[in-house]
Amino acid sequence: QVHLVESGGGLVRPGGSLRLSCSVSVPSLDNYAIGWFRQAPGADREAVSCVRISDGNTYYADSVKGRFTISKDSAKNTVFLQMNRLKPEDTGVYYCAADGRVGTCTVVAGTAAAGTNDYSFVRNWGQGTLVTVSS
């Protein structure tokens, strides 16, 4: 069983920054895809970003491109989401998820493009951390 713990959420003003962390309880991240998702109140869960650890291939939602960056610290089995120039519409609970299948980020991107927002195929989820962007 893969255990994920998110941290770093909080209240920030528009234009501010936050860095979310996702600690993953596996011997090595090398064979995993790690995704960040968010869910605003009353809305579907949406994919924000995904990284395939083995080659660093990444996906970003159009709404966060140029503002958010996904990165990793392999030594600590931790994946980060640096969020800059935050907007009120970035508010929501942010979840990280891990899947050992190499094509996960591709499927995440395809699901996002199709607009179905059903990410239940991703196998392991954290409990989420709340991000509130408000003045």
FIBA-221439 format. One record per atom (N, C-alpha, C): atom name; y, x, z; residue in one letter. Coordinates in nm, 3 decimals. Layout:
// residues N
atomo CA yy Y xx X zz Z residuo A .
...
This chain:
// residues 135
atomo N yy -0.119 xx 0.084 zz 0.000 residuo Q .
atomo CA yy 0.000 xx 0.000 zz 0.000 residuo Q .
atomo C yy 0.125 xx 0.088 zz 0.000 residuo Q .
atomo N yy 0.214 xx 0.063 zz -0.095 residuo V .
atomo CA yy 0.338 xx 0.139 zz -0.105 residuo V .
atomo C yy 0.444 xx 0.068 zz -0.023 residuo V .
atomo N yy 0.509 xx 0.144 zz 0.063 residuo H .
atomo CA yy 0.613 xx 0.089 zz 0.151 residuo H .
atomo C yy 0.748 xx 0.145 zz 0.108 residuo H .
atomo N yy 0.845 xx 0.056 zz 0.088 residuo L .
atomo CA yy 0.978 xx 0.098 zz 0.046 residuo L .
atomo C yy 1.082 xx 0.048 zz 0.147 residuo L .
atomo N yy 1.178 xx 0.134 zz 0.177 residuo V .
atomo CA yy 1.284 xx 0.098 zz 0.269 residuo V .
atomo C yy 1.418 xx 0.131 zz 0.205 residuo V .
atomo N yy 1.502 xx 0.028 zz 0.189 residuo E .
atomo CA yy 1.635 xx 0.048 zz 0.135 residuo E .
atomo C yy 1.736 xx 0.067 zz 0.249 residuo E .
atomo N yy 1.842 xx 0.139 zz 0.220 residuo S .
atomo CA yy 1.952 xx 0.154 zz 0.315 residuo S .
atomo C yy 2.079 xx 0.181 zz 0.237 residuo S .
atomo N yy 2.192 xx 0.170 zz 0.308 residuo G .
atomo CA yy 2.319 xx 0.206 zz 0.246 residuo G .
atomo C yy 2.408 xx 0.089 zz 0.207 residuo G .
atomo N yy 2.359 xx -0.032 zz 0.225 residuo G .
atomo CA yy 2.442 xx -0.147 zz 0.193 residuo G .
atomo C yy 2.555 xx -0.164 zz 0.293 residuo G .
atomo N yy 2.647 xx -0.255 zz 0.260 residuo G .
atomo CA yy 2.758 xx -0.281 zz 0.350 residuo G .
atomo C yy 2.869 xx -0.355 zz 0.281 residuo G .
atomo N yy 2.982 xx -0.361 zz 0.348 residuo L .
atomo CA yy 3.101 xx -0.427 zz 0.296 residuo L .
atomo C yy 3.195 xx -0.322 zz 0.238 residuo L .
atomo N yy 3.240 xx -0.347 zz 0.116 residuo V .
atomo CA yy 3.330 xx -0.252 zz 0.051 residuo V .
atomo C yy 3.434 xx -0.331 zz -0.028 residuo V .
atomo N yy 3.551 xx -0.273 zz -0.040 residuo R .
atomo CA yy 3.656 xx -0.339 zz -0.117 residuo R .
atomo C yy 3.633 xx -0.318 zz -0.267 residuo R .
atomo N yy 3.685 xx -0.407 zz -0.347 residuo P .
atomo CA yy 3.676 xx -0.386 zz -0.493 residuo P .
atomo C yy 3.734 xx -0.251 zz -0.532 residuo P .
atomo N yy 3.665 xx -0.184 zz -0.621 residuo G .
atomo CA yy 3.705 xx -0.050 zz -0.662 residuo G .
atomo C yy 3.642 xx 0.060 zz -0.580 residuo G .
atomo N yy 3.577 xx 0.024 zz -0.470 residuo G .
atomo CA yy 3.515 xx 0.123 zz -0.384 residuo G .
atomo C yy 3.377 xx 0.165 zz -0.431 residuo G .
atomo N yy 3.312 xx 0.247 zz -0.349 residuo S .
atomo CA yy 3.181 xx 0.302 zz -0.383 residuo S .
atomo C yy 3.084 xx 0.286 zz -0.268 residuo S .
atomo N yy 2.957 xx 0.279 zz -0.302 residuo L .
atomo CA yy 2.848 xx 0.283 zz -0.206 residuo L .
atomo C yy 2.732 xx 0.359 zz -0.269 residuo L .
atomo N yy 2.651 xx 0.421 zz -0.185 residuo R .
atomo CA yy 2.527 xx 0.482 zz -0.233 residuo R .
atomo C yy 2.410 xx 0.421 zz -0.159 residuo R .
atomo N yy 2.324 xx 0.357 zz -0.234 residuo L .
atomo CA yy 2.202 xx 0.301 zz -0.177 residuo L .
atomo C yy 2.090 xx 0.403 zz -0.185 residuo L .
atomo N yy 2.003 xx 0.399 zz -0.085 residuo S .
atomo CA yy 1.886 xx 0.486 zz -0.081 residuo S .
atomo C yy 1.759 xx 0.403 zz -0.074 residuo S .
atomo N yy 1.655 xx 0.452 zz -0.135 residuo C .
atomo CA yy 1.525 xx 0.387 zz -0.131 residuo C .
atomo C yy 1.422 xx 0.493 zz -0.097 residuo C .
atomo N yy 1.366 xx 0.484 zz 0.022 residuo S .
atomo CA yy 1.262 xx 0.577 zz 0.064 residuo S .
atomo C yy 1.126 xx 0.516 zz 0.032 residuo S .
atomo N yy 1.041 xx 0.593 zz -0.037 residuo V .
atomo CA yy 0.913 xx 0.542 zz -0.086 residuo V .
atomo C yy 0.799 xx 0.618 zz -0.020 residuo V .
atomo N yy 0.706 xx 0.545 zz 0.039 residuo S .
atomo CA yy 0.596 xx 0.607 zz 0.114 residuo S .
atomo C yy 0.478 xx 0.636 zz 0.024 residuo S .
atomo N yy 0.494 xx 0.735 zz -0.062 residuo V .
atomo CA yy 0.385 xx 0.781 zz -0.147 residuo V .
atomo C yy 0.381 xx 0.934 zz -0.139 residuo V .
atomo N yy 0.266 xx 0.996 zz -0.168 residuo P .
atomo CA yy 0.261 xx 1.143 zz -0.163 residuo P .
atomo C yy 0.357 xx 1.208 zz -0.261 residuo P .
atomo N yy 0.376 xx 1.143 zz -0.377 residuo S .
atomo CA yy 0.467 xx 1.198 zz -0.478 residuo S .
atomo C yy 0.520 xx 1.084 zz -0.564 residuo S .
atomo N yy 0.647 xx 1.095 zz -0.601 residuo L .
atomo CA yy 0.707 xx 0.994 zz -0.689 residuo L .
atomo C yy 0.672 xx 1.017 zz -0.836 residuo L .
atomo N yy 0.610 xx 1.128 zz -0.867 residuo D .
atomo CA yy 0.599 xx 1.173 zz -1.005 residuo D .
atomo C yy 0.539 xx 1.069 zz -1.100 residuo D .
atomo N yy 0.448 xx 0.988 zz -1.053 residuo N .
atomo CA yy 0.379 xx 0.894 zz -1.141 residuo N .
atomo C yy 0.433 xx 0.752 zz -1.131 residuo N .
atomo N yy 0.553 xx 0.740 zz -1.075 residuo Y .
atomo CA yy 0.607 xx 0.607 zz -1.051 residuo Y .
atomo C yy 0.732 xx 0.577 zz -1.134 residuo Y .
atomo N yy 0.753 xx 0.450 zz -1.154 residuo A .
atomo CA yy 0.881 xx 0.399 zz -1.200 residuo A .
atomo C yy 0.945 xx 0.330 zz -1.080 residuo A .
atomo N yy 1.073 xx 0.357 zz -1.059 residuo I .
atomo CA yy 1.147 xx 0.298 zz -0.948 residuo I .
atomo C yy 1.262 xx 0.218 zz -1.004 residuo I .
atomo N yy 1.271 xx 0.093 zz -0.962 residuo G .
atomo CA yy 1.377 xx 0.007 zz -1.011 residuo G .
atomo C yy 1.465 xx -0.044 zz -0.899 residuo G .
atomo N yy 1.589 xx -0.070 zz -0.933 residuo W .
atomo CA yy 1.683 xx -0.137 zz -0.844 residuo W .
atomo C yy 1.713 xx -0.274 zz -0.904 residuo W .
atomo N yy 1.707 xx -0.375 zz -0.821 residuo F .
atomo CA yy 1.733 xx -0.512 zz -0.860 residuo F .
atomo C yy 1.832 xx -0.572 zz -0.761 residuo F .
atomo N yy 1.897 xx -0.678 zz -0.801 residuo R .
atomo CA yy 1.988 xx -0.744 zz -0.707 residuo R .
atomo C yy 1.978 xx -0.896 zz -0.725 residuo R .
atomo N yy 2.013 xx -0.964 zz -0.618 residuo Q .
atomo CA yy 2.011 xx -1.110 zz -0.621 residuo Q .
atomo C yy 2.131 xx -1.162 zz -0.545 residuo Q .
atomo N yy 2.218 xx -1.230 zz -0.618 residuo A .
atomo CA yy 2.333 xx -1.294 zz -0.557 residuo A .
atomo C yy 2.291 xx -1.431 zz -0.505 residuo A .
atomo N yy 2.367 xx -1.486 zz -0.409 residuo P .
atomo CA yy 2.333 xx -1.618 zz -0.356 residuo P .
atomo C yy 2.326 xx -1.722 zz -0.467 residuo P .
atomo N yy 2.214 xx -1.796 zz -0.470 residuo G .
atomo CA yy 2.198 xx -1.902 zz -0.568 residuo G .
atomo C yy 2.167 xx -1.857 zz -0.708 residuo G .
atomo N yy 2.145 xx -1.727 zz -0.727 residuo A .
atomo CA yy 2.120 xx -1.674 zz -0.861 residuo A .
atomo C yy 1.981 xx -1.613 zz -0.870 residuo A .
atomo N yy 1.936 xx -1.593 zz -0.994 residuo D .
atomo CA yy 1.809 xx -1.524 zz -1.015 residuo D .
atomo C yy 1.822 xx -1.376 zz -0.979 residuo D .
atomo N yy 1.708 xx -1.315 zz -0.950 residuo R .
atomo CA yy 1.708 xx -1.171 zz -0.932 residuo R .
atomo C yy 1.730 xx -1.105 zz -1.068 residuo R .
atomo N yy 1.814 xx -1.002 zz -1.072 residuo E .
atomo CA yy 1.839 xx -0.933 zz -1.198 residuo E .
atomo C yy 1.813 xx -0.784 zz -1.184 residuo E .
atomo N yy 1.774 xx -0.725 zz -1.292 residuo A .
atomo CA yy 1.749 xx -0.581 zz -1.294 residuo A .
atomo C yy 1.880 xx -0.507 zz -1.308 residuo A .
atomo N yy 1.898 xx -0.407 zz -1.227 residuo V .
atomo CA yy 2.020 xx -0.325 zz -1.229 residuo V .
atomo C yy 1.993 xx -0.192 zz -1.298 residuo V .
atomo N yy 1.886 xx -0.124 zz -1.255 residuo S .
atomo CA yy 1.856 xx 0.007 zz -1.310 residuo S .
atomo C yy 1.709 xx 0.038 zz -1.284 residuo S .
atomo N yy 1.656 xx 0.128 zz -1.364 residuo C .
atomo CA yy 1.517 xx 0.170 zz -1.348 residuo C .
atomo C yy 1.504 xx 0.313 zz -1.396 residuo C .
atomo N yy 1.420 xx 0.391 zz -1.330 residuo V .
atomo CA yy 1.397 xx 0.529 zz -1.372 residuo V .
atomo C yy 1.247 xx 0.558 zz -1.374 residuo V .
atomo N yy 1.203 xx 0.618 zz -1.482 residuo R .
atomo CA yy 1.066 xx 0.668 zz -1.490 residuo R .
atomo C yy 1.070 xx 0.812 zz -1.442 residuo R .
atomo N yy 1.012 xx 0.837 zz -1.327 residuo I .
atomo CA yy 1.028 xx 0.965 zz -1.260 residuo I .
atomo C yy 0.975 xx 1.080 zz -1.345 residuo I .
atomo N yy 0.866 xx 1.059 zz -1.418 residuo S .
atomo CA yy 0.799 xx 1.168 zz -1.489 residuo S .
atomo C yy 0.889 xx 1.233 zz -1.593 residuo S .
atomo N yy 0.974 xx 1.156 zz -1.659 residuo D .
atomo CA yy 1.059 xx 1.216 zz -1.763 residuo D .
atomo C yy 1.207 xx 1.183 zz -1.745 residuo D .
atomo N yy 1.241 xx 1.111 zz -1.638 residuo G .
atomo CA yy 1.381 xx 1.080 zz -1.612 residuo G .
atomo C yy 1.440 xx 0.973 zz -1.701 residuo G .
atomo N yy 1.357 xx 0.908 zz -1.781 residuo N .
atomo CA yy 1.408 xx 0.802 zz -1.868 residuo N .
atomo C yy 1.463 xx 0.688 zz -1.783 residuo N .
atomo N yy 1.584 xx 0.640 zz -1.818 residuo T .
atomo CA yy 1.649 xx 0.540 zz -1.735 residuo T .
atomo C yy 1.688 xx 0.415 zz -1.813 residuo T .
atomo N yy 1.701 xx 0.308 zz -1.739 residuo Y .
atomo CA yy 1.755 xx 0.182 zz -1.790 residuo Y .
atomo C yy 1.870 xx 0.142 zz -1.699 residuo Y .
atomo N yy 1.977 xx 0.090 zz -1.759 residuo Y .
atomo CA yy 2.087 xx 0.031 zz -1.683 residuo Y .
atomo C yy 2.122 xx -0.103 zz -1.746 residuo Y .
atomo N yy 2.150 xx -0.200 zz -1.661 residuo A .
atomo CA yy 2.203 xx -0.327 zz -1.711 residuo A .
atomo C yy 2.341 xx -0.302 zz -1.770 residuo A .
atomo N yy 2.375 xx -0.377 zz -1.874 residuo D .
atomo CA yy 2.506 xx -0.359 zz -1.937 residuo D .
atomo C yy 2.620 xx -0.373 zz -1.837 residuo D .
atomo N yy 2.602 xx -0.460 zz -1.739 residuo S .
atomo CA yy 2.710 xx -0.489 zz -1.644 residuo S .
atomo C yy 2.740 xx -0.371 zz -1.551 residuo S .
atomo N yy 2.650 xx -0.273 zz -1.545 residuo V .
atomo CA yy 2.672 xx -0.160 zz -1.453 residuo V .
atomo C yy 2.683 xx -0.026 zz -1.524 residuo V .
atomo N yy 2.661 xx -0.024 zz -1.655 residuo K .
atomo CA yy 2.668 xx 0.101 zz -1.729 residuo K .
atomo C yy 2.804 xx 0.167 zz -1.711 residuo K .
atomo N yy 2.802 xx 0.296 zz -1.684 residuo G .
atomo CA yy 2.925 xx 0.371 zz -1.663 residuo G .
atomo C yy 2.978 xx 0.364 zz -1.521 residuo G .
atomo N yy 2.920 xx 0.276 zz -1.439 residuo R .
atomo CA yy 2.963 xx 0.265 zz -1.299 residuo R .
atomo C yy 2.854 xx 0.304 zz -1.201 residuo R .
atomo N yy 2.730 xx 0.274 zz -1.234 residuo F .
atomo CA yy 2.617 xx 0.301 zz -1.145 residuo F .
atomo C yy 2.534 xx 0.416 zz -1.201 residuo F .
atomo N yy 2.478 xx 0.495 zz -1.111 residuo T .
atomo CA yy 2.390 xx 0.605 zz -1.151 residuo T .
atomo C yy 2.267 xx 0.608 zz -1.061 residuo T .
atomo N yy 2.150 xx 0.612 zz -1.122 residuo I .
atomo CA yy 2.026 xx 0.623 zz -1.047 residuo I .
atomo C yy 1.983 xx 0.769 zz -1.046 residuo I .
atomo N yy 1.937 xx 0.816 zz -0.931 residuo S .
atomo CA yy 1.895 xx 0.955 zz -0.919 residuo S .
atomo C yy 1.784 xx 0.963 zz -0.816 residuo S .
atomo N yy 1.727 xx 1.084 zz -0.802 residuo K .
atomo CA yy 1.614 xx 1.099 zz -0.710 residuo K .
atomo C yy 1.621 xx 1.230 zz -0.636 residuo K .
atomo N yy 1.558 xx 1.231 zz -0.520 residuo D .
atomo CA yy 1.531 xx 1.353 zz -0.446 residuo D .
atomo C yy 1.380 xx 1.355 zz -0.428 residuo D .
atomo N yy 1.312 xx 1.425 zz -0.517 residuo S .
atomo CA yy 1.165 xx 1.424 zz -0.516 residuo S .
atomo C yy 1.109 xx 1.481 zz -0.387 residuo S .
atomo N yy 1.177 xx 1.578 zz -0.331 residuo A .
atomo CA yy 1.127 xx 1.640 zz -0.207 residuo A .
atomo C yy 1.123 xx 1.541 zz -0.093 residuo A .
atomo N yy 1.212 xx 1.443 zz -0.098 residuo K .
atomo CA yy 1.219 xx 1.343 zz 0.010 residuo K .
atomo C yy 1.163 xx 1.208 zz -0.033 residuo K .
atomo N yy 1.105 xx 1.202 zz -0.153 residuo N .
atomo CA yy 1.053 xx 1.075 zz -0.205 residuo N .
atomo C yy 1.155 xx 0.962 zz -0.193 residuo N .
atomo N yy 1.276 xx 0.994 zz -0.232 residuo T .
atomo CA yy 1.387 xx 0.899 zz -0.219 residuo T .
atomo C yy 1.458 xx 0.884 zz -0.353 residuo T .
atomo N yy 1.492 xx 0.761 zz -0.385 residuo V .
atomo CA yy 1.570 xx 0.731 zz -0.505 residuo V .
atomo C yy 1.702 xx 0.669 zz -0.461 residuo V .
atomo N yy 1.808 xx 0.708 zz -0.529 residuo F .
atomo CA yy 1.942 xx 0.663 zz -0.493 residuo F .
atomo C yy 2.001 xx 0.576 zz -0.604 residuo F .
atomo N yy 2.094 xx 0.493 zz -0.565 residuo L .
atomo CA yy 2.176 xx 0.420 zz -0.661 residuo L .
atomo C yy 2.321 xx 0.440 zz -0.619 residuo L .
atomo N yy 2.391 xx 0.526 zz -0.692 residuo Q .
atomo CA yy 2.533 xx 0.548 zz -0.667 residuo Q .
atomo C yy 2.610 xx 0.441 zz -0.741 residuo Q .
atomo N yy 2.689 xx 0.367 zz -0.667 residuo M .
atomo CA yy 2.764 xx 0.254 zz -0.724 residuo M .
atomo C yy 2.913 xx 0.281 zz -0.707 residuo M .
atomo N yy 2.981 xx 0.296 zz -0.819 residuo N .
atomo CA yy 3.125 xx 0.323 zz -0.819 residuo N .
atomo C yy 3.199 xx 0.207 zz -0.883 residuo N .
atomo N yy 3.328 xx 0.201 zz -0.856 residuo R .
atomo CA yy 3.415 xx 0.098 zz -0.913 residuo R .
atomo C yy 3.353 xx -0.040 zz -0.895 residuo R .
atomo N yy 3.315 xx -0.068 zz -0.773 residuo L .
atomo CA yy 3.246 xx -0.193 zz -0.743 residuo L .
atomo C yy 3.336 xx -0.314 zz -0.764 residuo L .
atomo N yy 3.273 xx -0.423 zz -0.806 residuo K .
atomo CA yy 3.342 xx -0.547 zz -0.835 residuo K .
atomo C yy 3.284 xx -0.658 zz -0.747 residuo K .
atomo N yy 3.360 xx -0.763 zz -0.722 residuo P .
atomo CA yy 3.304 xx -0.875 zz -0.643 residuo P .
atomo C yy 3.174 xx -0.929 zz -0.701 residuo P .
atomo N yy 3.158 xx -0.926 zz -0.831 residuo E .
atomo CA yy 3.035 xx -0.977 zz -0.891 residuo E .
atomo C yy 2.916 xx -0.885 zz -0.870 residuo E .
atomo N yy 2.937 xx -0.768 zz -0.810 residuo D .
atomo CA yy 2.825 xx -0.681 zz -0.773 residuo D .
atomo C yy 2.764 xx -0.722 zz -0.638 residuo D .
atomo N yy 2.824 xx -0.818 zz -0.573 residuo T .
atomo CA yy 2.775 xx -0.864 zz -0.443 residuo T .
atomo C yy 2.635 xx -0.922 zz -0.454 residuo T .
atomo N yy 2.550 xx -0.888 zz -0.357 residuo G .
atomo CA yy 2.415 xx -0.943 zz -0.354 residuo G .
atomo C yy 2.325 xx -0.859 zz -0.267 residuo G .
atomo N yy 2.202 xx -0.903 zz -0.255 residuo V .
atomo CA yy 2.100 xx -0.823 zz -0.187 residuo V .
atomo C yy 2.036 xx -0.732 zz -0.293 residuo V .
atomo N yy 2.035 xx -0.604 zz -0.263 residuo Y .
atomo CA yy 1.979 xx -0.505 zz -0.355 residuo Y .
atomo C yy 1.841 xx -0.465 zz -0.307 residuo Y .
atomo N yy 1.747 xx -0.472 zz -0.399 residuo Y .
atomo CA yy 1.608 xx -0.439 zz -0.370 residuo Y .
atomo C yy 1.566 xx -0.319 zz -0.455 residuo Y .
atomo N yy 1.487 xx -0.230 zz -0.396 residuo C .
atomo CA yy 1.420 xx -0.133 zz -0.480 residuo C .
atomo C yy 1.273 xx -0.170 zz -0.490 residuo C .
atomo N yy 1.214 xx -0.127 zz -0.599 residuo A .
atomo CA yy 1.075 xx -0.160 zz -0.627 residuo A .
atomo C yy 1.009 xx -0.042 zz -0.694 residuo A .
atomo N yy 0.880 xx -0.026 zz -0.670 residuo A .
atomo CA yy 0.805 xx 0.087 zz -0.725 residuo A .
atomo C yy 0.679 xx 0.036 zz -0.794 residuo A .
atomo N yy 0.650 xx 0.098 zz -0.906 residuo D .
atomo CA yy 0.528 xx 0.061 zz -0.979 residuo D .
atomo C yy 0.469 xx 0.186 zz -1.043 residuo D .
atomo N yy 0.338 xx 0.201 zz -1.027 residuo G .
atomo CA yy 0.272 xx 0.320 zz -1.078 residuo G .
atomo C yy 0.235 xx 0.315 zz -1.225 residuo G .
atomo N yy 0.271 xx 0.210 zz -1.295 residuo R .
atomo CA yy 0.239 xx 0.200 zz -1.439 residuo R .
atomo C yy 0.354 xx 0.259 zz -1.520 residuo R .
atomo N yy 0.319 xx 0.345 zz -1.612 residuo V .
atomo CA yy 0.418 xx 0.427 zz -1.680 residuo V .
atomo C yy 0.517 xx 0.345 zz -1.760 residuo V .
atomo N yy 0.480 xx 0.228 zz -1.806 residuo G .
atomo CA yy 0.569 xx 0.149 zz -1.891 residuo G .
atomo C yy 0.657 xx 0.049 zz -1.818 residuo G .
atomo N yy 0.661 xx 0.058 zz -1.686 residuo T .
atomo CA yy 0.730 xx -0.045 zz -1.608 residuo T .
atomo C yy 0.876 xx -0.059 zz -1.646 residuo T .
atomo N yy 0.949 xx 0.052 zz -1.658 residuo C .
atomo CA yy 1.092 xx 0.042 zz -1.689 residuo C .
atomo C yy 1.113 xx -0.022 zz -1.826 residuo C .
atomo N yy 1.025 xx 0.005 zz -1.920 residuo T .
atomo CA yy 1.035 xx -0.056 zz -2.052 residuo T .
atomo C yy 1.019 xx -0.208 zz -2.042 residuo T .
atomo N yy 0.923 xx -0.250 zz -1.961 residuo V .
atomo CA yy 0.901 xx -0.394 zz -1.945 residuo V .
atomo C yy 1.017 xx -0.458 zz -1.870 residuo V .
atomo N yy 1.072 xx -0.385 zz -1.771 residuo V .
atomo CA yy 1.190 xx -0.435 zz -1.699 residuo V .
atomo C yy 1.305 xx -0.456 zz -1.797 residuo V .
atomo N yy 1.329 xx -0.357 zz -1.882 residuo A .
atomo CA yy 1.438 xx -0.368 zz -1.980 residuo A .
atomo C yy 1.414 xx -0.484 zz -2.076 residuo A .
atomo N yy 1.290 xx -0.501 zz -2.119 residuo G .
atomo CA yy 1.258 xx -0.610 zz -2.210 residuo G .
atomo C yy 1.275 xx -0.746 zz -2.143 residuo G .
atomo N yy 1.237 xx -0.754 zz -2.017 residuo T .
atomo CA yy 1.253 xx -0.879 zz -1.943 residuo T .
atomo C yy 1.400 xx -0.913 zz -1.927 residuo T .
atomo N yy 1.480 xx -0.810 zz -1.898 residuo A .
atomo CA yy 1.625 xx -0.832 zz -1.885 residuo A .
atomo C yy 1.685 xx -0.879 zz -2.017 residuo A .
atomo N yy 1.642 xx -0.816 zz -2.125 residuo A .
atomo CA yy 1.695 xx -0.852 zz -2.257 residuo A .
atomo C yy 1.657 xx -0.995 zz -2.296 residuo A .
atomo N yy 1.538 xx -1.035 zz -2.255 residuo A .
atomo CA yy 1.491 xx -1.170 zz -2.286 residuo A .
atomo C yy 1.556 xx -1.275 zz -2.197 residuo A .
atomo N yy 1.615 xx -1.231 zz -2.086 residuo G .
atomo CA yy 1.685 xx -1.324 zz -1.997 residuo G .
atomo C yy 1.594 xx -1.407 zz -1.910 residuo G .
atomo N yy 1.466 xx -1.368 zz -1.899 residuo T .
atomo CA yy 1.373 xx -1.449 zz -1.820 residuo T .
atomo C yy 1.386 xx -1.423 zz -1.670 residuo T .
atomo N yy 1.429 xx -1.299 zz -1.635 residuo N .
atomo CA yy 1.454 xx -1.265 zz -1.494 residuo N .
atomo C yy 1.332 xx -1.286 zz -1.404 residuo N .
atomo N yy 1.214 xx -1.270 zz -1.459 residuo D .
atomo CA yy 1.094 xx -1.280 zz -1.378 residuo D .
atomo C yy 1.036 xx -1.140 zz -1.365 residuo D .
atomo N yy 1.060 xx -1.078 zz -1.249 residuo Y .
atomo CA yy 1.016 xx -0.942 zz -1.227 residuo Y .
atomo C yy 0.899 xx -0.936 zz -1.129 residuo Y .
atomo N yy 0.829 xx -1.045 zz -1.117 residuo S .
atomo CA yy 0.717 xx -1.051 zz -1.024 residuo S .
atomo C yy 0.604 xx -0.957 zz -1.064 residuo S .
atomo N yy 0.608 xx -0.904 zz -1.188 residuo F .
atomo CA yy 0.504 xx -0.812 zz -1.231 residuo F .
atomo C yy 0.518 xx -0.675 zz -1.163 residuo F .
atomo N yy 0.636 xx -0.645 zz -1.109 residuo V .
atomo CA yy 0.655 xx -0.517 zz -1.039 residuo V .
atomo C yy 0.584 xx -0.525 zz -0.905 residuo V .
atomo N yy 0.504 xx -0.423 zz -0.875 residuo R .
atomo CA yy 0.403 xx -0.438 zz -0.772 residuo R .
atomo C yy 0.451 xx -0.423 zz -0.628 residuo R .
atomo N yy 0.549 xx -0.340 zz -0.604 residuo N .
atomo CA yy 0.584 xx -0.309 zz -0.465 residuo N .
atomo C yy 0.735 xx -0.322 zz -0.445 residuo N .
atomo N yy 0.775 xx -0.395 zz -0.342 residuo W .
atomo CA yy 0.917 xx -0.424 zz -0.318 residuo W .
atomo C yy 0.957 xx -0.389 zz -0.176 residuo W .
atomo N yy 1.084 xx -0.347 zz -0.164 residuo G .
atomo CA yy 1.142 xx -0.331 zz -0.032 residuo G .
atomo C yy 1.198 xx -0.464 zz 0.019 residuo G .
atomo N yy 1.255 xx -0.459 zz 0.137 residuo Q .
atomo CA yy 1.308 xx -0.580 zz 0.200 residuo Q .
atomo C yy 1.451 xx -0.612 zz 0.158 residuo Q .
atomo N yy 1.519 xx -0.516 zz 0.099 residuo G .
atomo CA yy 1.653 xx -0.539 zz 0.049 residuo G .
atomo C yy 1.762 xx -0.493 zz 0.144 residuo G .
atomo N yy 1.879 xx -0.464 zz 0.087 residuo T .
atomo CA yy 1.996 xx -0.429 zz 0.164 residuo T .
atomo C yy 2.115 xx -0.503 zz 0.103 residuo T .
atomo N yy 2.199 xx -0.558 zz 0.189 residuo L .
atomo CA yy 2.308 xx -0.645 zz 0.143 residuo L .
atomo C yy 2.430 xx -0.562 zz 0.106 residuo L .
atomo N yy 2.483 xx -0.589 zz -0.012 residuo V .
atomo CA yy 2.608 xx -0.529 zz -0.058 residuo V .
atomo C yy 2.709 xx -0.642 zz -0.076 residuo V .
atomo N yy 2.823 xx -0.628 zz -0.011 residuo T .
atomo CA yy 2.929 xx -0.728 zz -0.023 residuo T .
atomo C yy 3.055 xx -0.658 zz -0.071 residuo T .
atomo N yy 3.107 xx -0.702 zz -0.184 residuo V .
atomo CA yy 3.229 xx -0.645 zz -0.239 residuo V .
atomo C yy 3.337 xx -0.752 zz -0.227 residuo V .
atomo N yy 3.429 xx -0.727 zz -0.138 residuo S .
atomo CA yy 3.531 xx -0.827 zz -0.110 residuo S .
atomo C yy 3.653 xx -0.762 zz -0.050 residuo S .
atomo N yy 3.769 xx -0.818 zz -0.080 residuo S .
atomo CA yy 3.893 xx -0.769 zz -0.020 residuo S .
atomo C yy 3.924 xx -0.845 zz 0.109 residuo S .
